[in-house]
Amino acid sequence: MFGDIFADIFGGGGRPRRGSDLRYLLDLDLEEAVFGCDKTIEVPGIVACDGCKGSGSADGRSKTCPTCRGQGRVRMQNGIFSVQQACPQCRGSGRVVETPCAQCHGEGHVERTRRLEVRIPAGVDSGDRIRLSGQGEAGPAGLPAGDLYVEVRVREHAIFQRDGDDLHCEVPVRIAQAALGAEIAVPTLDGEVSLSVPPETQSGQAIRMRGRGVRSVRSGRAGDLICRIVVETPVQLTREQRELLEQLDASMCDDDAAQHSPRAHSFLDGVKSFWSRVTS
């Protein structure tokens, strides 16, 4: 900030070198971000005039600015300070056109919406930026354009949640599958694979499938797929199914109940200890 102030006061600073940079937000599906794709975007902005090729001149000729005499800056008295600023006539370029272009009225640029093709590399994530050199706003007459930065924003997915290069998903299993173990088909971004659920798996337990996540756009290393097991309670039971479950539950309420449900047993012991401390 102070550099800009002293540059204005004491005559520092230079002529503009190019146009402004632009930022464009691009929404992608998870699959598009993981595998890469080509996208067409429409970018409104200021572009170089086709009629004069950005020069602002109808015949391509220009002359030294009579106001600043080609310096691009003029000096103004502001109290005890002598302040320099960009020349209002040539806007700092030091040149003015003799015959202004009819299309852009001598500005050298016009407002237009452009269609651009963007190649999205595989593995990008929200916040990553792709730089398109020279696709920003047109610069002052005769100067190059700025750059366009396409910022990626990945939409939420119905199955997977992304965390860096890892993917997370919930896998529902039946009570019997969790207790006895099972082979279950689970989705990945490359298609279905078999997941081995070990016996006595608890709800919330995570099983890691290495290399089934996202391949990093920077390192090339593939992340993992982390499957969180969700044990489903059966619903809409028939009379026979209810009786079978009651028989199973009764068989687990004997003297060996603690070994069948260790978490429930420890929880009940904790509750008893709590009430004992409260009432003592």
Summary of the structure (lengths in Angstrom):
residues: 280
radius of gyration: 34.3
end to end distance: 68.5
largest distance: 104.2
contacts: 762
relative contact order: 0.14
helix: 20%
strand: 36%
